[in-house]
Every structure is written in structure tokens, then in C-alpha cells.
């Protein structure tokens, strides 16, 4: 009996995406950018999208708070040297390198896209992918959970502060009282509420993990549509061309490469174990798209937000491709080493007298 072509197509598409190491979610985000470019929300529709975006951001951080395990964070805090290196990489090394790269790229990219590189530098680390890659590579998973969680918790407050200190748009400070109030009401308050009800809500979230994942990702997709819709109405695509995208890709790749090389060199020189080096590399070199887009929507407006989030969208895909390659290779090496260690010693043939 002949196979149904339609049923074979999805595995083939997944295989192509897997070989190219393209995150399917990035394709959905690009789809929302295209939709916003073709059908941007205007007038009353824009107001509805704005209210819905604010709700989506609050819901996103409420779920973050409900899922953050305080016990896991405390369990990983004892490895303070590892946590300190990840924290300094995320909120000191990255911003310094991003500022230098932003100034170097400003003539080629313009002010807004160059500021987007700085925004990448001040964002917290990822949570899910940092832990997943650490697990695949046989790293220190509890420490990765702690480092990524603390990074996101601190980032709710520290990222907006760094934006205010390091970023300016049109000669004005990158953060205002209204933006601070928005951060408190739409990020910190829902996060705290999520933590308060975690005890009762976690059983429900654990039973419906797939649904919660859909809510997470759908919320971000909606925020992307709102941000780019506003940007398109304000003339975004009159200032961003293909060459700018290529330059951004190269700049992001260079930023990630320098951070990873510095972390690799330092963790070896400092004598960290293999498991801790893997954790530091993955947690200290990654930046969160899931936190970056909602934060940008609150901190910036109009054309600025859509241009400023472009670099983190590109950086996100590059970091996934690089980290997936490294994690797979290191995990395979660890498995081979374990098999070799467990294999019995070859028997020595007895010699006849």
C-alpha cells in the first residue's frame, strides 16, 4: 500500500530544519513580522492590539514566576564561583563588548539598530534552552537551572536600569518614569504574584505543560506582531534593508564568538570542572528573546522597538545553532567516554607451555 504523501511531509520538513539547525519558532516569529508588514494594525485596531499586548506580557511573566523553583535556585547557589562568573558574563562582559561593537557598527547600521546590539548585551540569559543544552552536553544541570533562573529574576530590575544608563534614543534617556512604572506593573508584579500562587498553581501547570508552552510562545508572537505593526506604521522598512540584516548577522556572530572564547579560556585557566565549564559557557553566553521582546515593548515605542529587537531576534537563532552543535558534540564525547570506561579490559590470551 502506497504511503500517504501528506503524512510523510511533516517529518521531512522537520528533518530539513534539524539539519539546518533552524528553530521552527523563529520561522513563526518571522511570519508575524511578515504579517505585521502586510497587515499592520491601525487606528482602533492598534489600540486593541496594544491592550492585548500588555495583557500578554503580564501573563508571560506571571507564568515565569509560577514556574520558578525557589528550592532549585537555592540548591545551585552554593556553587557561588560558577554563579558569579555567569552573572558577570551576562551583565558586565556582554554589555561592555556590546557597547564597543555598537559604536563600531553605528556608521553601517544607524543609531537604532546599533542600540539594538547594546540591548542584546543587557538582557538576561535564557532559561529553557540553557538548561536543555547543559543537559545534552552532560554539564551541571542544577547549577544551570539556578544561574538561568537568577539571571532572569535579576534581569527584571537590572536590565531596565542598564537600558537607562547605557542607551539613549533620539538624544533622550532610554528609560522614563512611565517605562519604570510599566516594568513594575507588567513584569515585576505579575512575576511576584506567580511566585505567591506557585504552591497551588504548579500541579495544574505540570499537568498541562504543553498548553502552558503554547501560551508562552503565543504571547511572544503576539508581542512581536504588536511591536512590528507599530514600527511598520512609523516607517520601519524605509530604514532597514537587506545589507543591514547581513551586517547585523555578522555583528551578532562576532559578539557571541568573543564571549564564548573568553569564557572557554577563563574557565579552563581557573580550573573549573568539565561539567561546570559547560554550564558557564551555555548560561553565560546566551540572551533571552522571550524576555527581550516584552521588555523592549515596554521600554521603547514606535519604530524604535521594532528596530531595537531585530538584533536579539537574529542573535537568538545564531546562539541556538552554535550551542546545539556544541552540546550534541560534547554529549556524544561524554557518552563515548562513559562507554569506554565501562567496557571490560581485553582478555590476554593464555600462552601454552
C-alpha positions as CSV (number, residue, x, y, z in Angstrom):
1,X,0.0,0.0,0.0
2,X,1.4,3.4,-1.0
3,X,2.4,5.8,1.7
4,X,0.4,8.9,2.1
5,X,2.5,11.8,0.8
6,X,0.9,14.3,3.2
7,X,1.7,12.2,6.2
8,X,5.4,12.0,5.2
9,X,5.8,15.7,4.6
10,X,6.0,16.9,8.2
11,X,8.9,14.6,9.2
12,X,10.7,15.7,6.0
13,X,10.3,19.3,6.9
14,X,11.4,18.7,10.4
15,X,14.4,16.8,9.1
16,X,15.4,19.8,6.9
17,X,15.0,22.2,9.8
18,X,17.0,19.9,12.0
19,X,19.8,19.6,9.5
20,X,19.9,23.4,9.1
21,X,19.6,23.8,12.9
22,X,16.8,26.4,12.4
23,X,14.4,26.8,15.3
24,X,10.9,26.4,13.9
25,X,9.8,29.1,16.4
26,X,12.0,31.6,14.7
27,X,10.0,30.9,11.5
28,X,6.8,31.7,13.3
29,X,8.3,34.9,14.6
30,X,9.4,35.8,11.1
31,X,5.8,35.0,10.0
32,X,4.5,37.5,12.5
33,X,6.9,40.1,11.2
34,X,5.7,39.5,7.6
35,X,2.0,39.6,8.8
36,X,2.7,42.9,10.5
37,X,4.4,44.3,7.4
38,X,1.4,43.3,5.2
39,X,-1.4,44.0,7.6
40,X,-0.3,46.4,10.4
41,X,-2.8,47.3,13.0
42,X,-4.0,50.9,12.6
43,X,-6.4,53.2,14.4
44,X,-8.8,51.4,16.8
45,X,-7.3,48.1,15.8
46,X,-3.9,49.3,17.0
47,X,-5.4,50.3,20.4
48,X,-6.9,46.8,20.8
49,X,-3.5,45.2,19.9
50,X,-1.8,47.5,22.4
51,X,-4.2,46.4,25.3
52,X,-3.8,42.7,24.2
53,X,0.0,43.0,24.1
54,X,0.1,44.4,27.6
55,X,-2.1,41.5,28.8
56,X,0.2,39.0,27.0
57,X,3.3,40.5,28.6
58,X,1.7,40.3,32.1
59,X,0.6,36.7,31.6
60,X,4.0,35.7,30.3
61,X,5.8,37.0,33.5
62,X,3.1,35.6,35.7
63,X,3.8,32.1,34.3
64,X,7.5,32.7,34.7
65,X,7.0,33.5,38.4
66,X,4.8,30.5,38.9
67,X,7.3,28.1,37.4
68,X,10.5,29.4,39.1
69,X,11.5,26.9,41.7
70,X,13.0,28.6,44.8
71,X,14.3,25.3,46.0
72,X,16.3,24.6,42.8
73,X,17.7,28.2,42.9
74,X,18.9,27.7,46.5
75,X,20.4,24.3,45.7
76,X,22.5,25.8,43.0
77,X,23.6,29.0,44.8
78,X,26.2,27.1,46.9
79,X,28.4,26.9,43.8
80,X,28.9,30.6,44.1
81,X,32.0,30.8,41.9
82,X,30.1,29.4,38.9
83,X,27.1,31.7,39.6
84,X,29.4,34.7,39.8
85,X,31.1,34.0,36.5
86,X,27.7,33.6,34.7
87,X,26.3,36.8,36.3
88,X,29.4,38.8,35.4
89,X,29.4,37.5,31.9
90,X,25.7,38.3,31.4
91,X,25.6,41.8,33.0
92,X,29.2,43.0,32.7
93,X,31.2,41.3,29.9
94,X,28.3,41.3,27.5
95,X,27.4,45.0,27.9
96,X,31.0,46.1,27.6
97,X,31.5,44.2,24.4
98,X,28.1,45.2,23.0
99,X,28.8,48.9,23.6
100,X,32.1,48.7,21.8
101,X,30.5,46.7,18.9
102,X,27.6,49.2,18.8
103,X,29.9,52.2,18.3
104,X,31.9,50.3,15.7
105,X,28.8,49.3,13.7
106,X,26.9,52.6,14.1
107,X,28.1,54.1,10.7
108,X,26.9,51.0,8.9
109,X,23.7,50.3,10.8
110,X,22.4,53.6,12.1
111,X,21.5,54.6,15.6
112,X,18.5,52.4,16.3
113,X,19.9,49.1,15.1
114,X,23.3,49.9,16.8
115,X,21.4,50.5,20.0
116,X,19.7,47.1,19.5
117,X,23.1,45.5,19.8
118,X,23.5,47.2,23.2
119,X,20.1,45.9,24.2
120,X,21.2,42.4,23.4
121,X,24.1,42.9,25.8
122,X,22.0,43.9,28.8
123,X,19.4,41.1,28.5
124,X,19.2,38.2,30.9
125,X,20.2,34.7,29.9
126,X,17.8,32.1,28.6
127,X,16.2,29.5,30.9
128,X,14.8,26.6,28.9
129,X,17.5,26.3,26.2
130,X,20.4,27.0,28.6
131,X,19.2,24.1,30.8
132,X,18.5,21.8,27.8
133,X,21.9,22.3,26.2
134,X,23.6,21.9,29.5
135,X,21.8,18.6,30.0
136,X,22.6,17.3,26.5
137,X,26.3,18.1,26.9
138,X,26.4,16.4,30.3
139,X,27.0,19.6,32.3
140,X,26.0,20.7,35.8
141,X,22.2,20.9,35.3
142,X,21.2,22.1,38.9
143,X,23.8,24.9,38.6
144,X,22.4,25.8,35.1
145,X,18.9,26.0,36.5
146,X,20.0,28.3,39.3
147,X,22.1,30.5,37.0
148,X,19.5,30.9,34.4
149,X,16.7,31.5,36.9
150,X,18.6,34.1,38.9
151,X,19.7,35.8,35.7
152,X,16.0,36.3,34.7
153,X,14.9,37.2,38.1
154,X,17.6,39.9,38.5
155,X,17.0,41.0,34.9
156,X,13.5,42.2,35.6
157,X,15.1,45.0,37.5
158,X,18.7,45.2,36.3
159,X,18.0,45.2,32.5
160,X,15.8,48.3,32.6
161,X,18.4,50.1,34.8
162,X,21.2,49.2,32.4
163,X,19.0,50.4,29.5
164,X,18.6,53.7,31.3
165,X,22.3,54.1,31.9
166,X,23.7,52.8,28.6
167,X,21.1,53.5,26.0
168,X,19.6,56.7,24.6
169,X,17.1,57.2,21.8
170,X,17.0,60.5,19.9
171,X,19.2,62.1,22.5
172,X,16.9,61.1,25.4
173,X,17.4,58.6,28.1
174,X,16.5,55.1,27.2
175,X,14.1,54.8,30.2
176,X,11.5,57.1,31.7
177,X,9.3,57.1,34.7
178,X,6.4,55.7,32.6
179,X,8.7,52.8,31.5
180,X,9.7,52.1,35.1
181,X,6.1,52.0,36.1
182,X,5.3,49.7,33.2
183,X,8.1,47.4,34.3
184,X,6.8,47.3,37.8
185,X,3.1,46.7,36.8
186,X,3.6,44.4,33.8
187,X,6.7,42.4,34.7
188,X,7.6,42.5,38.4
189,X,4.1,42.5,39.9
190,X,2.8,39.5,37.8
191,X,6.1,37.7,38.5
192,X,5.7,38.2,42.3
193,X,2.0,37.1,42.1
194,X,3.1,34.0,40.2
195,X,5.6,33.2,42.9
196,X,2.9,33.7,45.6
197,X,0.4,31.3,44.0
198,X,3.1,28.8,42.8
199,X,2.3,26.3,45.5
200,X,-1.3,25.9,44.3
201,X,-0.8,26.5,40.6
202,X,2.2,24.3,39.9
203,X,0.2,21.0,39.9
204,X,-2.1,22.5,37.2
205,X,0.9,23.7,35.2
206,X,2.6,20.4,35.4
207,X,-0.5,18.6,34.2
208,X,-0.7,20.9,31.2
209,X,2.9,21.6,30.3
210,X,2.2,21.6,26.5
211,X,-0.6,24.0,26.8
212,X,1.5,26.3,29.0
213,X,4.2,26.2,26.4
214,X,1.7,27.2,23.7
215,X,0.5,30.1,25.9
216,X,4.2,31.2,26.4
217,X,5.1,31.2,22.8
218,X,1.8,32.6,21.5
219,X,2.1,35.5,23.9
220,X,5.6,36.3,22.5
221,X,4.3,36.0,18.9
222,X,1.5,38.5,19.7
223,X,4.0,40.9,21.3
224,X,6.2,40.6,18.1
225,X,3.2,41.4,15.9
226,X,2.3,44.5,18.0
227,X,5.9,45.8,18.1
228,X,6.4,45.4,14.3
229,X,3.0,46.6,13.4
230,X,3.7,49.8,15.2
231,X,7.1,50.0,13.6
232,X,5.7,49.5,10.1
233,X,3.1,52.2,10.6
234,X,6.0,54.5,11.6
235,X,8.1,53.6,8.5
236,X,10.4,50.8,9.8
237,X,11.1,49.2,6.4
238,X,12.1,52.5,4.9
239,X,15.3,52.4,7.0
240,X,16.2,48.7,7.2
241,X,17.5,46.9,4.1
242,X,19.0,43.6,3.3
243,X,22.6,44.8,3.8
244,X,21.7,46.0,7.3
245,X,20.4,42.5,8.1
246,X,23.6,40.9,6.8
247,X,25.8,43.3,8.9
248,X,23.7,42.6,12.0
249,X,24.2,38.8,11.5
250,X,27.9,39.3,11.3
251,X,28.0,41.6,14.3
252,X,25.9,39.2,16.4
253,X,28.1,36.2,15.4
254,X,31.2,38.1,16.3
255,X,29.7,39.1,19.7
256,X,28.7,35.5,20.5
257,X,32.1,34.2,19.4
258,X,34.1,36.6,21.5
259,X,32.1,35.9,24.7
260,X,32.3,32.1,24.2
261,X,36.0,32.2,23.6
262,X,36.7,34.3,26.6
263,X,34.5,32.1,28.8
264,X,36.2,29.0,27.4
265,X,39.7,30.4,28.1
266,X,38.9,31.7,31.6
267,X,37.1,28.6,32.9
268,X,40.0,26.4,31.8
269,X,42.5,28.7,33.3
270,X,40.5,28.9,36.6
271,X,40.4,25.1,36.9
272,X,36.6,24.6,36.7
273,X,35.4,21.0,36.1
274,X,34.2,19.9,32.7
275,X,30.6,20.0,33.9
276,X,30.9,23.5,35.3
277,X,32.7,24.8,32.2
278,X,29.8,23.6,30.1
279,X,27.3,25.2,32.4
280,X,29.1,28.5,32.4
281,X,29.6,28.5,28.6
282,X,25.9,27.9,27.9
283,X,24.4,30.1,30.6
284,X,26.9,32.9,30.3
285,X,26.8,33.3,26.5
286,X,23.0,33.3,25.9
287,X,20.5,36.1,25.7
288,X,16.7,35.7,26.2
289,X,14.4,36.5,23.3
290,X,11.5,35.6,25.5
291,X,12.3,38.4,28.0
292,X,13.8,40.8,25.5
293,X,10.8,41.4,23.2
294,X,8.3,42.1,26.1
295,X,10.8,44.4,27.8
296,X,11.5,46.3,24.6
297,X,7.8,46.8,24.1
298,X,7.6,48.5,27.5
299,X,10.9,50.5,27.3
300,X,10.6,51.8,23.7
301,X,7.9,52.7,21.4
302,X,7.0,53.2,17.7
303,X,9.7,52.4,15.1
304,X,12.3,52.2,17.9
305,X,11.0,49.0,19.4
306,X,10.8,47.1,16.1
307,X,14.4,48.1,15.1
308,X,15.8,47.5,18.6
309,X,14.5,43.9,18.8
310,X,15.9,42.9,15.4
311,X,19.4,42.2,16.7
312,X,18.1,39.9,19.5
313,X,15.9,38.0,17.1
314,X,19.0,37.3,14.9
315,X,21.2,36.7,17.9
316,X,18.7,34.1,19.2
317,X,18.9,32.0,16.1
318,X,22.7,32.2,15.9
319,X,23.1,31.1,19.6
320,X,20.7,28.2,19.1
321,X,22.6,26.9,16.1
322,X,26.0,27.2,17.8
323,X,25.0,25.8,21.1
324,X,23.1,22.9,19.6
325,X,26.2,21.9,17.6
326,X,28.5,22.1,20.7
327,X,26.0,20.4,23.1
328,X,25.5,17.5,20.7
329,X,29.2,17.0,20.2
330,X,30.1,17.3,23.9
331,X,27.3,15.0,24.8
332,X,28.4,12.4,22.3
333,X,32.0,12.6,23.6
334,X,30.8,12.2,27.2
335,X,28.8,9.1,26.2
336,X,31.7,7.6,24.4
337,X,34.0,8.2,27.4
338,X,31.4,6.5,29.7
339,X,31.2,3.5,27.4
340,X,34.9,3.2,27.2
341,X,35.3,3.4,31.0
342,X,32.6,0.8,31.5
343,X,34.0,-1.7,28.9
344,X,35.8,-4.7,30.3
345,X,39.6,-4.8,29.8
346,X,40.6,-7.0,26.8
347,X,41.4,-10.5,27.9
348,X,45.0,-11.6,27.5
349,X,45.3,-14.8,25.6
350,X,47.0,-17.6,27.6
351,X,50.2,-18.9,26.2
352,X,50.7,-22.7,26.0
353,X,53.7,-24.1,27.8
